[in-house]
């Protein structure tokens, strides 16, 4: 699997990961399935003129996706990856994590670390603010998708909705993590990286990676109260990894 050159190739590359994970009953396919669903919506948004600059949005999408695809491939062959991704990938075999935890670990690494880097790379040598409206429009797109995703997760984990209500404002990270908050953080990362080069840029990325990896630990071990609720929810959650992946996955046309 090579890196993608356009958004269609992103979707196909994710399809490969999803298929392999389905066959291997690998929880890493959960995030890939969710990510493909989002990418398809972005593609539809580009085709429908939702963004100010569709070509630029596709370029951002591809640069962004390739950071995940490269990390996945590098980890798969035993090469080092960023700490945020290493943490997300290493817990794929953990049997005590909820589906939502696996999803949050992927979202954490990809949005809180990769997205800001990708935005800065997309606009390198140009004014970063030119992409801000389209960058933030993704928040609206994701909000439109949220109800569908919540429904999918609830069908996998019947106590998810209850867990969400009980932990609101009581958990250090589960309650604070939202797509908008993560994307706001990503925009700050992009602003920080926009005019950095060489060692300064790499140091800034490493610093962000360390912070994001710390957030990942809060997803894995969220504290006594949430940990207790997770154990209860896990008892009722579907343990069929392949089935769970298929629940989250978007059915692609045969021609794709």
ABEGO torsion letter per residue (X at the ends): XBBBABAAAAAAAAAAAAAAAAAAGBAAAAAAAAAAAAAAAAAAAAAAGABABAAAAAAAAAAAAAAAAAAAAAAAAGBBBBAAAAAAAAAAABAABBAAAAAAAAAAAAAAAAAAAAAAAAABGBBAAAAAAAAAAAAAAAAAAAAAAAAAAAAABAAAAAAAAAABGABAAAAABBAAAAAAAAAAAAAAAAABBEAAAAAAAAAAAAAAAAAAAAAABAEAAAAAAAAAAAAABBABAAAAAAAABBBBBAAX
